[in-house]
């Protein structure tokens, strides 16, 4: 089974801190995605990547950046965390092509 | 731009009843996914529907796809409490790197 592992299940950070959310997949998937999920707002795409060192902005990239130095790892960076970035963050990966995504277990981030 | 609409967004029903969740989408696609999300958990793939007229069934859940009507349905038969979850449909955007476009999700509560 494809496994997508997010490094933290719960995270509490202070306003202004730089925050790193890590995601690792073990099935050689080309595509990786970061979403945030808030009540009533569904899944919103932050950034995605179709290959190593490639990144594309999603629907809500402001306040975030990403890094993909290795195929299996896709990191989401909050440059200066703010309270409105308190959310559930979901990482996903997929093969190149019209294939479904496999999701990690999510990181619930609280910014205080 | 591909838009995906699910309805209803919220559904409360009694055990033993039947109901249907609808997923409409705005442009041509012939591949659609259904996912389930339990409270506080991540998303798990339920079904992939690959062509017009496709039907998939697992237990009390049955999904179908009508690509001409741009409509998928997720039918629940004789609902049980364990099916309480949020259900998402996701449509493959065929002309843009096969990205998945997500519906807003249907929160299903099944009361004993």
Interface residues (C-beta under 8 A of the other chain):
Chain A: X31 X42 X43 X48 X50 X90 X92 X96 X97 X98 X99 X100 X101 X102 X103 X104 X105 X106
Chain B: X31 X33 X41 X42 X43 X44 X45 X48 X88 X90 X92 X94 X97 X98 X99 X100 X102 X103 X104 X105
